Each structure stands twice: as C-alpha cells, then as structure tokens.
C-alpha cells in the first residue's frame, strides 16, 4: 500500500533528475540563442517554430500564431485537473541587438565557458523561456497532473513595446488563455547580496511610462543672421527648466516594504533608515543626498525624466523653424499623468512649447496576497532565502495582462550576481550554467506548490 501511495502521490517528484534536465535545458538554450531574433526586425517566427518543435517532440499541444509576416507567437498547453484557474508562463521571443565586435564570444552561438553560457538572450528572455519550457516538459514527463493548467506563451516584439506581440495577443487571442489567474513574466529574479545571502525579488509593480515630445517653433532663417528667439534656443531653454525642475520624493507602500526587507542586511546606521525610509528621507539631509545620488534608488522614490531624442536643423547654417525633444518620463505608481504634466508645464513656463504624448498606459500592479506568491515564498524559504516585492523602474509586457484582470509577477527563478545582471541588454550577456537546472527545479517546485482553488 505504502508503495502505491508513493507512486501515485507527490513523491513522483523524486523521479525527476534535475541534473539531467539542467544539462538538457542548457543544450536547448544554446540552440535557441542561435535563432537570431534581434528586434528590429525580430523575425520571431523562427523562434516560435523552434519552440513548437520542442513541445511537439514531447507530445505537448501547441500553436504558432503570426501578428504580421515573420512576427511569431507560440503557445503551448499542459492540462491540469481543473482545480483552479490556469497559470501562464510568459516570455518574449525577441531580443535587443548585439554588436558582435564588442563581445568576447559570438553573441548568437551560445558558447559555454568557465561555468557561464554566453549569448544574446541568455537571460533576457531566452534563458527564462527555456527554464519555463523545461519545467513544463519535466512535469509532463513525470506523469503527474497538476491542479491547474499550465500555459506557455512566447510573444514577439517586447523589446520595442509589444504592439505586435503581447498587445496584439490580448486583443485577438485572449481566449486561448481560458480564465487564467496568474502570469509569471520577466522582471524579477534571485540576487546574491554582499553578505552572500540570496533574496528573490518579485516584480509586483511597474512605473508607468509617460513619453512626451516637446516642440518649439520660431522664425526660420540663415545662420549668419540670427533674429529673436529661435525654435532651438526656445527648446533649449525649456529643456534646462525641465532638467532642473523639482522632483518630489514619495515612498509608495511597495517601495517601503522593499527597503524594509533589505534593512537587516545593511550596516547598522542604515538599518533604521531602511526600516522607515519615508521618515529618513524627509528628516536626514545627508542620508537623502546619498540615497538620491544612486540612480537605482532615486528612481524608486521619484518620477523621473530623461531627455533623449533631439531634432533641429540638419544643416549648420540653417536656423530651423521647428525643433523638438523627446522626454522619457517614468511616473511612480499613484502619480496622475495630468498632474505631472501640469507641473512640467509650470516649470517650462512657455505657452509656445507644444507637448504631445507619445506613450502612456495605466499604472500596472498586482497584489502580493496570492497563492502564487505564497508558493514562491515557500520555495525560497526551503533554500534559506527570502522574498521581497519589487517595483520595476522600467516596464515589461506585464501591463497587457494586468489590465485584463490577471495577477502578474515579474519572476525568473534563477539567482544572479550584479555582474551577471548588468550585462542584460549590454555586451557579454550570460547566465550561470548551474542556474539553468536550478531554475527548472525551483519553478517545478513553485508550480506544484500553488494551492488548488
Ligand atoms: Zn526581456
């Protein structure tokens, strides 16, 4: 009897050999990196077909979709018992480009060296996709049936905003996700702290992009004969006012929680400040100065503005009639775009500067009071690690699914050092080989651990 129970029960877990699965996943990632999906142009259909082949070989039901010729999306389903709504494993098929001449190894080869697998997408997001695919395959091979359906979804076009990927998918094919409750996406991972301990960051909130174009007009003319305030001079004046405008500090509840969780690991004088960040920033001028001098910290307590694109004349001796600049603004959760714009207009103080909105969508957040979050915490605790909710300074595809009512977390179950993390979108992107198999094992444990409903 005991033996029968062991075979039929959760002990099926013991049958999975995660070392072997990790080695297999590593080979899969090497092959996947060789499918170049630099966006633009993307050509994600090649990646969608590659992953479809992987699922097909395992007898897992799947489908390839195309938003436009070449812009592929792949979806695969592993049915559960229906005791709870489906869980979506989301990733994107495209990558940013890579300048091979700056890399130590060719970026689209998947070279393994000294414990690391190098290649564009090794983490963002092909590494994550392989961990998700292999976790699904592992569960299928184990013969067990989870309470909930698992759905793998690899989309196009994330790196330039997702209009031809996740945006298109939720508009046209949302029914393929059934009544999904949870989505795991990129946007958080395990971090090794200075003292060697591990903390898993789970992206539950994202700042909102509010991209603006400022346009100034003025009398055009010849560069040899300046007259009045030109469009360019007017624009430069406005930009300087934008650059130096006051940026109020606000500590949102999620950010307060995040720093509280990191407090215990700070040296003594900082611990109390991290436990009550809002008060410390308000009352301790020296602490505030140091905190705001670190861009990563400052961006979590302020709405930010980066001046990026500039356009004026294309000839040295021509004064243009029109000049424009793009601002990449990122608003804190809870900040109304209309209020932010009013502050900006007041700072510019020039009715002649036109402001056009290039991109904006509603704030995107998910509660951490959920069965999925609880399962992530149990996995972390089993390794002696901790979990903190995180606010993303940037944005991912998560907002497309949050606005459709799903609970979405940015969470890749792999542990990275800061040295690994900073290479994403940069040169020599890499993932520690040991983390690929470990990631599969952690994800299987999390998926098995989500409570039935
Ligand atoms: Zn990504």
Boltz pocket constraint, residues with backbone or C-beta under 6 A from the ligand:
constraints:
  - pocket:
      binder: B
      contacts: [[A, 92], [A, 94], [A, 124], [A, 125], [A, 158], [A, 186]]
      max_distance: 6.0
